[in-house]
Amino acid sequence: DAGDQLFMSRYILQRVCEDFQVYCTLHPKPIVEGDWNGAGMHTNVSTKAMREEGGLEVIKKAIYKLGAKHQEHIAVYGTGNELRLTGKHETASINDFSFGVANRGASVRIGRDTEAEGKGYFEDRRPSSNADPYLVTGKIMATIMEDVEPEVIAALNREEA
């Protein structure tokens, strides 16, 4: 449903801009000069198990799986993302996977409320503003639902970002 709504919103945006003879773009960094962060399609993810007691461990296991397939995900997370994911301006490097609690400079962020409650959701901050929501959510779900034991990754705290 969210993917459908996003595509409809993008369509309406294009039509309204057309009516007013304004050009709009979904490029993640349409102006490359200057020191700024660009635009992403941050994707909040949860499953029933993540929202139940003990969900934080389920979230971490899912994040470890995402880390093991970082480059596969980057390949479907939109075009021009290398201009946005620089490791600066609350973005992670496109080359390295990281996660952390309340860390807006990590590839994947666990909210402070999720950590405190021990359950909730996580945010994949890597998809670009022009990403296809169906490809993004499909890739995330295919990865986190795999029946594999991922390698544990250490969390990146805010001071290291």
C-alpha positions as CSV (number, residue, x, y, z in Angstrom):
1,D,0.0,0.0,0.0
2,A,2.8,2.5,0.9
3,G,4.5,1.8,-2.4
4,D,1.3,2.5,-4.3
5,Q,0.8,5.8,-2.4
6,L,4.4,6.8,-3.1
7,F,4.0,6.2,-6.8
8,M,0.7,8.2,-6.9
9,S,2.3,11.0,-4.9
10,R,5.2,11.2,-7.4
11,Y,2.8,11.2,-10.3
12,I,0.7,14.0,-8.8
13,L,3.8,16.0,-8.1
14,Q,4.9,15.6,-11.7
15,R,1.5,16.7,-13.0
16,V,1.2,19.7,-10.7
17,C,4.7,20.8,-11.6
18,E,3.8,20.4,-15.3
19,D,0.7,22.6,-14.8
20,F,2.9,25.4,-13.3
21,Q,5.7,24.9,-15.8
22,V,8.1,23.9,-13.0
23,Y,10.7,21.2,-13.2
24,C,11.0,18.7,-10.4
25,T,13.4,15.8,-10.0
26,L,13.6,12.8,-7.7
27,H,17.4,12.7,-8.0
28,P,19.0,12.2,-4.6
29,K,21.5,15.1,-5.2
30,P,20.4,17.2,-8.1
31,I,22.8,20.0,-7.2
32,V,26.2,18.6,-6.6
33,E,27.9,21.9,-5.7
34,G,27.9,22.8,-2.1
35,D,28.0,21.0,1.2
36,W,24.6,19.4,1.8
37,N,23.1,16.0,2.4
38,G,20.7,15.3,-0.5
39,A,17.5,13.3,-0.3
40,G,16.7,9.8,0.6
41,M,13.8,7.4,0.9
42,H,14.4,6.2,4.4
43,T,12.5,3.0,4.9
44,N,11.1,1.9,8.3
45,V,10.9,-1.9,8.7
46,S,9.3,-4.1,11.2
47,T,7.8,-7.6,11.3
48,K,5.3,-8.9,13.9
49,A,8.2,-10.6,15.8
50,M,10.1,-7.3,15.9
51,R,7.1,-5.6,17.6
52,E,6.7,-8.3,20.2
53,E,8.7,-8.9,23.4
54,G,12.3,-9.7,22.6
55,G,11.9,-8.0,19.2
56,L,15.2,-6.1,19.5
57,E,17.2,-9.3,19.1
58,V,15.1,-10.1,16.0
59,I,15.9,-6.6,14.7
60,K,19.6,-7.0,15.2
61,K,19.6,-10.3,13.4
62,A,17.8,-8.7,10.5
63,I,20.4,-5.9,10.5
64,Y,23.2,-8.4,10.4
65,K,21.7,-10.0,7.4
66,L,21.4,-6.7,5.7
67,G,25.0,-6.0,6.4
68,A,26.1,-9.2,4.8
69,K,24.3,-8.2,1.5
70,H,25.1,-4.4,1.6
71,Q,26.3,-4.1,-2.0
72,E,23.3,-6.1,-3.3
73,H,21.0,-3.7,-1.6
74,I,22.9,-0.6,-2.8
75,A,22.5,-1.9,-6.4
76,V,18.7,-1.6,-6.2
77,Y,18.5,1.4,-3.9
78,G,18.3,4.0,-6.7
79,T,20.5,5.9,-9.1
80,G,22.9,8.7,-8.1
81,N,23.1,7.4,-4.6
82,E,26.9,7.5,-4.6
83,L,26.6,11.4,-4.6
84,R,24.4,11.2,-1.4
85,L,26.0,8.4,0.6
86,T,29.3,10.0,1.3
87,G,29.7,9.5,5.1
88,K,29.0,13.2,5.7
89,H,25.8,15.0,6.5
90,E,24.1,12.3,8.5
91,T,24.7,9.6,5.8
92,A,26.8,6.5,5.9
93,S,29.4,5.7,3.2
94,I,28.1,3.9,0.2
95,N,31.0,1.5,0.5
96,D,30.6,0.5,4.2
97,F,27.7,-0.9,6.1
98,S,27.0,0.3,9.7
99,F,24.2,0.5,12.2
100,G,23.6,2.2,15.5
101,V,21.0,3.4,18.0
102,A,19.8,6.9,17.3
103,N,22.7,7.2,14.8
104,R,21.6,9.2,11.8
105,G,25.0,8.7,10.3
106,A,24.6,4.9,10.1
107,S,23.3,2.8,7.2
108,V,20.6,1.5,9.4
109,R,19.3,3.2,12.5
110,I,17.5,1.7,15.5
111,G,15.5,4.4,17.3
112,R,16.1,5.2,20.9
113,D,12.5,4.3,21.7
114,T,12.9,0.8,20.1
115,E,16.1,0.2,22.1
116,A,14.4,1.4,25.3
117,E,11.3,-0.8,24.8
118,G,13.3,-3.8,23.5
119,K,11.0,-4.0,20.4
120,G,9.8,-1.9,17.5
121,Y,11.3,-1.2,14.1
122,F,14.5,-0.1,12.4
123,E,15.2,2.4,9.6
124,D,17.2,1.6,6.5
125,R,18.6,5.0,5.6
126,R,20.4,3.9,2.4
127,P,17.6,4.1,-0.3
128,S,17.7,7.2,-2.5
129,S,14.8,9.5,-3.1
130,N,14.3,8.0,-6.6
131,A,14.4,4.4,-5.5
132,D,11.6,2.0,-6.5
133,P,9.7,1.3,-3.3
134,Y,8.8,-2.2,-4.5
135,L,12.4,-3.2,-5.2
136,V,13.5,-1.7,-1.9
137,T,10.9,-3.5,0.3
138,G,11.2,-6.7,-1.7
139,K,15.0,-6.8,-1.3
140,I,14.8,-6.0,2.4
141,M,12.2,-8.6,3.1
142,A,13.9,-11.3,0.9
143,T,17.1,-10.6,2.9
144,I,15.8,-10.5,6.4
145,M,13.5,-13.5,6.0
146,E,16.4,-15.8,4.8
147,D,17.0,-18.8,7.1
148,V,20.7,-18.1,7.6
149,E,22.9,-17.3,10.6
150,P,24.5,-13.9,9.9
151,E,27.8,-12.7,11.2
152,V,27.4,-10.3,14.2
153,I,28.3,-6.7,13.4
154,A,29.3,-4.2,16.1
155,A,27.0,-1.2,16.5
156,L,28.4,2.2,15.5
157,N,27.8,4.8,18.2
158,R,27.1,8.4,17.4
159,E,30.5,9.6,18.3
160,E,32.1,7.3,15.7
161,A,29.9,8.5,12.8
